[in-house]
Amino acid sequence: MIIVVVTFKINSEITEAILKDKFLETSPIYKETPGLIRKNYISEPSNNIAGGVYCFDNMANAKSWFDEERIDWITNRYSKPDLKFYENPVTVDNNSDEIIS
């Protein structure tokens, strides 16, 4: 699996409530994202940072999702994102009581 951590600066006038509404507005598009296993929205309003943590089935799907058009979309909606891609060799899933490797 692949973990992608995406962060970007947000306007200081965006409250947590506004940010949550913006996240809820976009959340349906991720239900059909090829290879996406899970997405967690993240925020740190005190430092004007938000983003997402994505878990993809493989690197090809992760890279395909974060193409130039997606980066432009994030940039226009918030600001230019910083993306980091990580291999995810082991996952502990307490909901399913599994260790996945």
ABEGO torsion letter per residue (X at the ends): XBBBBBBBBBBAABBAAAAAAAAAAAAAAAAABBGBABBBBBBBAAAGBBEBBBBBABAAAAAAABBAAAAAAAAAABBBBBBBBBBBABBBBAAAGBBBX
